[in-house]
Amino acid sequence: MSSNPVIAMLGRKLRLAVIGGGPDSFIGGMHRLASRIDDRYEIVTGILSSKPVKAKKIAGEIGICSDRIYSSVTEMLDAEAVRKDGADVVAIMTPNDSHCEYVLASLARGFDVICDKPMTNTVAEAQTVHQKVKETGLIFCLTHNYTGYAMVRQAKAMVQADEIGTIRLIQVEYVQGGRADENDPDPSGDIPWRHDPEKSGPSLVMGDIGSHAHNLVRFISGLEIEEIAAEVGSIVPKRQFHDFAGALLRFNNGARGVFWVTQAAAGVENGLGIRISGTKGTLEWMQEIPQILTFKPLSAPAQIRTPNGPGTLPLAAHSLRMVAGHPEGFPEGFANIYSDAAEAIAARRSGKQANPLALHFPTSADGLAGIQFIAAAIESSSKGGHWVKCATF
């Protein structure tokens, strides 16, 4: 990834406006870092706080020029839309309940959009966003960053190349321990926005990490979930928000799956993992050791695939910056999403063709599928775990 296709197509970097993700936000810092790693964007403006005075102060602190420091999102979008050197792309990393509003406002003014997950809080909002993206023809990228890992993309490419055969079984889990403490959310009584269902959505654990697990399954397997039998709720006593979800899955090719996510597993850090078994073999990947993809053929010894190692396929190679044996991880995976979106945006704006390998980032269709999956899981759980059809867009 040494060349810069954005500059080759446009003659300059993409101009990026950011909404949300102030100094105390881990994910906000990650978005800004990801935009810079491959030098395809320059951040030209931003509203990093909902408080006007604070927003102006933070914008100055991150190097925004004084004539592009605004008091509100609306003021920023309106002003940038008419500038000759205005922003090209808007990146949104605000609380979930504002995603729909800011995405629609950005699209309406002609901006391409990069949005943190989940795309929205409701199916109706997700359908509206997806329809607006289709109507405008603008690029929409949803930052399910784990699909940016090279070995996740290697797994996808191996499935597409029929190396594991017809998929029969899928097991996915995302296990964290950050909310295992029974005193959570906060000893002081100040409830974070993520614990407020009006802001974070109907299920904290499903929106926060269940959406990632669901997206990982669809990305690697290429399959859609047709039915789900789920339990969604709270493991920690007296907790008012969801910290656990488990489900059985039925896929559109007849495969079966198991889905398990929680944020209440004491001592666990960030245990996202997937196992996909087909008629020819099995693939296994764990986020905490992202350099390793294990391939277990049906009738041969297990094989270890690593970045830039033997057997690396083009989709994985496209996502690598380092030479063999040098680790890449969370920031680089996030950056792959941003960089691929940048190439697609530059191609749209220049009327040129993007590299097909750059067109695997999550879109509004993936965002809609994720919200539909969450809604189906909650419906199934409310019916005592009965099988429920998953809507398809």
C-alpha positions as CSV (number, residue, x, y, z in Angstrom):
1,M,0.0,0.0,0.0
2,S,2.9,2.4,-0.7
3,S,1.2,4.3,-3.5
4,N,-1.6,6.8,-2.9
5,P,-4.5,6.2,-5.3
6,V,-6.5,9.1,-3.9
7,I,-3.8,11.6,-4.9
8,A,-3.4,9.8,-8.2
9,M,-7.1,10.3,-8.9
10,L,-7.8,13.7,-7.4
11,G,-4.4,15.3,-7.2
12,R,-4.9,15.9,-3.5
13,K,-6.0,14.3,-0.3
14,L,-9.6,14.0,0.7
15,R,-10.8,16.8,2.9
16,L,-12.4,15.3,6.1
17,A,-14.9,16.8,8.5
18,V,-15.4,15.0,11.8
19,I,-18.5,15.0,14.1
20,G,-18.0,13.7,17.6
21,G,-15.1,11.8,19.2
22,G,-13.7,14.4,21.6
23,P,-10.5,14.1,23.6
24,D,-11.9,11.6,26.1
25,S,-13.2,9.3,23.4
26,F,-11.2,6.2,22.5
27,I,-13.0,5.6,19.3
28,G,-12.8,9.3,18.2
29,G,-9.0,9.2,18.5
30,M,-9.0,5.9,16.6
31,H,-11.0,7.4,13.7
32,R,-8.7,10.4,13.4
33,L,-5.6,8.1,13.6
34,A,-7.1,5.7,11.0
35,S,-7.7,8.6,8.6
36,R,-4.0,9.6,8.7
37,I,-2.2,6.3,8.6
38,D,-2.2,6.0,4.8
39,D,-2.1,9.8,4.1
40,R,-5.4,9.8,2.1
41,Y,-7.3,12.4,4.2
42,E,-6.6,15.8,5.8
43,I,-8.9,16.8,8.7
44,V,-10.1,20.3,7.8
45,T,-12.9,20.9,10.3
46,G,-14.9,19.3,13.0
47,I,-17.4,19.5,15.8
48,L,-16.0,17.3,18.6
49,S,-18.5,18.3,21.3
50,S,-22.2,19.0,21.5
51,K,-21.3,22.1,23.7
52,P,-20.5,25.1,21.3
53,V,-17.8,26.7,23.5
54,K,-16.1,23.3,24.1
55,A,-16.5,22.4,20.4
56,K,-14.6,25.5,19.3
57,K,-11.9,25.0,21.9
58,I,-11.2,21.4,20.9
59,A,-11.2,22.2,17.2
60,G,-8.5,24.8,17.8
61,E,-6.5,22.3,19.9
62,I,-6.4,19.7,17.1
63,G,-5.2,22.2,14.6
64,I,-8.4,23.3,12.8
65,C,-7.9,26.7,11.1
66,S,-9.8,29.6,12.8
67,D,-12.0,30.2,9.7
68,R,-13.3,26.6,9.9
69,I,-14.1,26.5,13.5
70,Y,-17.9,26.2,14.0
71,S,-20.4,26.2,16.8
72,S,-22.7,23.4,15.6
73,V,-23.0,20.5,13.2
74,T,-25.5,22.3,11.0
75,E,-23.4,25.4,10.8
76,M,-20.4,23.3,9.8
77,L,-22.2,21.3,7.1
78,D,-23.8,24.4,5.6
79,A,-20.6,26.3,5.5
80,E,-18.4,23.5,4.1
81,A,-21.0,22.6,1.4
82,V,-20.5,26.0,-0.3
83,R,-16.7,26.5,0.2
84,K,-14.6,25.9,-2.9
85,D,-12.2,24.0,-0.7
86,G,-14.9,22.5,1.4
87,A,-14.9,19.1,3.0
88,D,-15.5,16.1,0.8
89,V,-16.3,13.5,3.5
90,V,-18.0,13.6,6.9
91,A,-16.9,11.1,9.6
92,I,-19.5,10.5,12.4
93,M,-18.6,9.1,15.8
94,T,-21.3,10.5,18.0
95,P,-23.8,8.6,20.4
96,N,-25.9,6.2,18.4
97,D,-29.1,8.1,18.6
98,S,-27.7,10.9,16.4
99,H,-26.2,8.8,13.7
100,C,-29.3,8.9,11.5
101,E,-29.8,12.6,11.8
102,Y,-26.1,13.5,10.9
103,V,-25.8,10.9,8.2
104,L,-29.0,12.2,6.4
105,A,-27.9,15.8,6.8
106,S,-24.4,15.0,5.4
107,L,-25.8,13.1,2.4
108,A,-28.4,15.8,1.7
109,R,-25.5,18.3,1.3
110,G,-23.5,16.0,-1.0
111,F,-20.9,14.7,1.4
112,D,-19.7,11.1,1.3
113,V,-20.0,9.6,4.8
114,I,-18.0,7.4,7.2
115,C,-20.0,6.4,10.2
116,D,-19.3,4.5,13.4
117,K,-21.4,1.4,14.1
118,P,-24.2,0.6,14.7
119,M,-25.5,2.6,11.8
120,T,-28.7,3.6,13.7
121,N,-30.8,2.5,16.7
122,T,-33.9,1.4,14.8
123,V,-34.8,-0.6,11.7
124,A,-36.9,2.2,10.3
125,E,-33.9,4.6,10.6
126,A,-31.6,2.1,9.0
127,Q,-34.0,1.6,6.1
128,T,-34.2,5.4,5.7
129,V,-30.4,5.8,5.6
130,H,-29.9,2.9,3.2
131,Q,-32.5,4.3,0.8
132,K,-30.9,7.7,1.0
133,V,-27.5,6.3,0.2
134,K,-28.9,4.5,-2.8
135,E,-30.8,7.6,-4.0
136,T,-27.8,9.9,-3.8
137,G,-25.2,7.5,-5.1
138,L,-22.7,8.8,-2.5
139,I,-20.3,6.5,-0.7
140,F,-21.3,5.3,2.8
141,C,-18.8,3.4,4.9
142,L,-19.6,1.8,8.3
143,T,-16.6,1.2,10.4
144,H,-16.9,-2.4,11.4
145,N,-13.1,-2.2,11.7
146,Y,-12.5,-5.9,12.3
147,T,-13.2,-6.6,8.7
148,G,-10.1,-4.6,8.0
149,Y,-7.7,-7.1,9.6
150,A,-5.5,-8.8,7.0
151,M,-6.2,-12.3,8.2
152,V,-10.0,-11.7,8.3
153,R,-9.7,-10.7,4.7
154,Q,-7.5,-13.8,4.1
155,A,-10.3,-15.9,5.6
156,K,-12.9,-14.3,3.3
157,A,-10.7,-14.9,0.3
158,M,-10.2,-18.5,1.2
159,V,-13.9,-19.0,1.5
160,Q,-14.4,-17.4,-1.9
161,A,-11.7,-19.6,-3.4
162,D,-13.6,-22.7,-2.1
163,E,-10.7,-23.7,0.1
164,I,-13.0,-24.9,2.9
165,G,-15.8,-26.1,0.7
166,T,-19.5,-25.6,1.4
167,I,-20.0,-24.0,4.8
168,R,-21.9,-26.1,7.3
169,L,-21.1,-24.7,10.8
170,I,-20.3,-21.2,12.1
171,Q,-19.4,-20.3,15.7
172,V,-18.8,-16.7,16.7
173,E,-18.2,-15.1,20.0
174,Y,-17.3,-11.6,21.3
175,V,-16.5,-11.8,25.0
176,Q,-15.5,-8.8,27.1
177,G,-15.3,-8.1,30.9
178,G,-15.6,-4.4,31.1
179,R,-19.1,-4.5,32.6
180,A,-18.6,-7.5,34.9
181,D,-18.6,-5.3,38.0
182,E,-22.0,-5.3,39.8
183,N,-21.4,-1.6,40.7
184,D,-21.4,-0.7,37.0
185,P,-22.3,1.7,35.4
186,D,-20.7,4.3,37.6
187,P,-20.1,4.5,41.4
188,S,-20.9,8.3,41.3
189,G,-24.3,7.7,39.7
190,D,-23.5,9.5,36.5
191,I,-24.8,7.1,33.9
192,P,-22.8,7.1,30.6
193,W,-24.7,7.6,27.4
194,R,-24.1,4.0,26.4
195,H,-26.2,2.8,29.4
196,D,-29.2,5.0,28.3
197,P,-31.4,3.0,25.8
198,E,-32.7,6.3,24.3
199,K,-29.1,7.1,23.2
200,S,-27.5,3.7,22.8
201,G,-30.4,1.7,21.4
202,P,-32.6,-1.2,22.6
203,S,-29.7,-3.5,23.5
204,L,-26.3,-2.2,24.7
205,V,-24.5,-5.5,24.2
206,M,-26.0,-6.2,20.8
207,G,-25.3,-2.7,19.4
208,D,-21.9,-2.4,21.0
209,I,-20.3,-5.8,20.2
210,G,-23.1,-8.0,18.9
211,S,-23.2,-5.9,15.7
212,H,-19.4,-6.6,15.2
213,A,-19.8,-10.4,15.6
214,H,-22.8,-10.4,13.2
215,N,-20.9,-8.4,10.6
216,L,-17.8,-10.6,10.9
217,V,-19.9,-13.7,10.2
218,R,-21.4,-12.2,7.1
219,F,-18.2,-10.7,5.8
220,I,-16.2,-13.9,5.9
221,S,-18.9,-16.4,5.1
222,G,-20.8,-14.4,2.5
223,L,-24.0,-16.0,4.0
224,E,-27.1,-14.4,5.3
225,I,-28.9,-15.4,8.5
226,E,-32.4,-16.5,7.8
227,E,-33.6,-17.4,11.4
228,I,-32.5,-16.8,14.9
229,A,-33.5,-18.3,18.3
230,A,-32.1,-16.0,21.0
231,E,-31.9,-15.0,24.6
232,V,-30.9,-11.3,25.2
233,G,-30.7,-9.9,28.7
234,S,-28.6,-9.1,31.8
235,I,-26.4,-11.5,33.7
236,V,-25.4,-9.0,36.4
237,P,-28.3,-8.8,39.0
238,K,-30.5,-5.7,38.9
239,R,-28.8,-4.4,35.8
240,Q,-31.1,-2.3,33.6
241,F,-29.3,-2.8,30.3
242,H,-28.3,-5.9,28.3
243,D,-24.9,-7.4,29.0
244,F,-25.4,-10.8,27.4
245,A,-26.9,-12.4,24.3
246,G,-26.8,-16.0,23.0
247,A,-28.4,-17.4,19.9
248,L,-28.7,-20.3,17.5
249,L,-28.6,-19.4,13.9
250,R,-29.8,-20.8,10.6
251,F,-28.2,-19.6,7.4
252,N,-29.6,-19.3,3.9
253,N,-27.5,-22.3,2.6
254,G,-28.7,-24.6,5.4
255,A,-25.6,-24.1,7.6
256,R,-26.1,-23.8,11.4
257,G,-24.4,-21.4,13.8
258,V,-23.9,-20.4,17.4
259,F,-23.6,-16.8,18.5
260,W,-22.5,-15.6,21.9
261,V,-21.6,-12.1,23.1
262,T,-21.2,-10.6,26.6
263,Q,-19.5,-7.7,28.3
264,A,-19.8,-9.3,31.8
265,A,-17.1,-12.0,31.6
266,A,-14.9,-11.0,34.5
267,G,-11.2,-10.6,33.5
268,V,-11.7,-11.1,29.8
269,E,-10.4,-8.3,27.6
270,N,-11.5,-8.3,24.0
271,G,-12.2,-11.9,23.0
272,L,-13.7,-11.7,19.5
273,G,-13.3,-15.0,17.7
274,I,-14.8,-17.0,14.9
275,R,-14.7,-20.6,13.6
276,I,-16.1,-21.5,10.2
277,S,-16.3,-25.2,9.1
278,G,-17.0,-26.4,5.6
279,T,-17.0,-29.7,3.8
280,K,-13.2,-29.3,3.1
281,G,-11.9,-27.8,6.3
282,T,-12.2,-25.2,9.1
283,L,-10.9,-21.7,9.6
284,E,-10.3,-20.2,13.0
285,W,-9.3,-16.6,14.0
286,M,-9.1,-14.7,17.3
287,Q,-8.8,-10.9,17.5
288,E,-6.4,-11.0,20.4
289,I,-3.9,-12.8,18.1
290,P,-4.8,-11.2,14.8
291,Q,-1.7,-12.3,12.9
292,I,-2.7,-15.9,13.0
293,L,-5.4,-17.6,10.8
294,T,-5.6,-21.3,11.4
295,F,-6.7,-23.6,8.5
296,K,-7.5,-27.2,9.4
297,P,-8.1,-29.2,6.2
298,L,-10.3,-32.3,6.3
299,S,-7.5,-34.8,5.6
300,A,-4.3,-33.0,6.2
301,P,-2.3,-31.4,9.1
302,A,-3.4,-28.0,10.4
303,Q,-1.8,-25.0,8.7
304,I,-1.0,-21.5,10.1
305,R,-1.5,-18.5,7.7
306,T,0.2,-15.3,8.6
307,P,0.4,-11.8,7.0
308,N,2.8,-11.9,4.0
309,G,3.5,-15.6,4.6
310,P,3.0,-18.4,2.1
311,G,-0.5,-18.6,0.7
312,T,-1.4,-14.9,1.3
313,L,-4.2,-14.1,-1.1
314,P,-4.5,-10.7,-2.9
315,L,-7.3,-9.4,-0.6
316,A,-5.1,-9.9,2.4
317,A,-2.0,-8.6,0.7
318,H,-3.9,-5.4,-0.3
319,S,-4.4,-4.7,3.5
320,L,-0.8,-5.0,4.6
321,R,1.9,-2.3,5.2
322,M,4.6,-4.2,7.0
323,V,7.0,-6.9,5.9
324,A,6.6,-10.5,7.1
325,G,6.9,-11.1,10.8
326,H,6.1,-7.5,11.8
327,P,2.8,-7.3,13.7
328,E,-0.2,-5.1,12.6
329,G,-3.3,-4.8,14.7
330,F,-6.3,-2.7,15.7
331,P,-5.2,0.7,14.3
332,E,-4.1,-0.7,11.0
333,G,-7.3,-2.7,10.6
334,F,-9.3,0.5,11.3
335,A,-7.1,2.3,8.8
336,N,-7.8,-0.2,6.1
337,I,-11.5,0.6,6.3
338,Y,-10.8,4.3,6.0
339,S,-8.3,3.8,3.2
340,D,-10.5,1.6,1.1
341,A,-13.4,4.1,1.6
342,A,-11.1,6.9,0.5
343,E,-10.3,5.1,-2.8
344,A,-14.0,4.5,-3.5
345,I,-14.8,8.1,-2.7
346,A,-11.9,9.4,-4.9
347,A,-13.0,7.1,-7.7
348,R,-16.6,8.4,-7.5
349,R,-15.5,12.0,-7.4
350,S,-13.0,11.6,-10.3
351,G,-15.1,9.3,-12.5
352,K,-12.4,6.7,-12.4
353,Q,-12.4,3.0,-11.4
354,A,-11.3,2.0,-7.9
355,N,-9.3,-1.1,-7.3
356,P,-11.8,-4.0,-6.7
357,L,-9.8,-5.1,-3.7
358,A,-10.7,-1.7,-2.1
359,L,-14.4,-2.3,-2.3
360,H,-14.9,-4.6,0.7
361,F,-15.6,-2.1,3.4
362,P,-19.0,-2.3,5.2
363,T,-21.8,-0.3,3.6
364,S,-25.3,0.9,4.4
365,A,-26.6,-2.5,3.4
366,D,-24.4,-4.1,6.0
367,G,-25.6,-1.5,8.5
368,L,-29.2,-2.3,7.7
369,A,-28.6,-6.0,8.0
370,G,-27.0,-5.5,11.4
371,I,-30.0,-3.5,12.8
372,Q,-32.4,-6.1,11.4
373,F,-30.4,-8.8,13.1
374,I,-30.5,-7.0,16.5
375,A,-34.3,-6.5,16.1
376,A,-34.8,-10.2,15.3
377,A,-32.7,-11.3,18.3
378,I,-34.7,-9.1,20.7
379,E,-38.0,-10.3,19.2
380,S,-36.9,-13.9,19.6
381,S,-35.8,-13.4,23.2
382,S,-39.2,-11.7,24.0
383,K,-40.9,-14.8,22.7
384,G,-38.9,-17.1,25.0
385,G,-36.3,-18.0,22.4
386,H,-38.6,-19.1,19.6
387,W,-37.3,-19.1,16.1
388,V,-37.8,-15.7,14.3
389,K,-37.2,-14.9,10.7
390,C,-34.4,-12.3,10.1
391,A,-35.5,-9.7,7.6
392,T,-33.4,-9.2,4.5
393,F,-32.9,-5.9,2.8
